[in-house]
Amino acid sequence: MTQIPKAPVTRIVKTAGAERISKDAEEKLVEAIEAYTNKLAEATIDLAKHAGRKTIQAEDVELATKHYMRG
């Protein structure tokens, strides 16, 4: 079960230039976004813990995005 609604994903894809998106593609995009977000969240949590914090900060997200989420 996905946690991210499909409608915002469809709007983002259409804003990026797609005229239409199939239901299958919509579902795959939602799955991919959730997988990416989970990995990014894990990386930001690790960085906050390493810094001795329980709270994730914007700098954790920026650093995780730059260093852990390449490719």
Secondary structure, 3 states (H helix, E strand, C coil): CCCCCHHHHHHHHHHCCCCCCCHHHHHHHHHHHHHHHHHHHHHHHHHHHHCCCCCCCHHHHHHHHHHCCCC
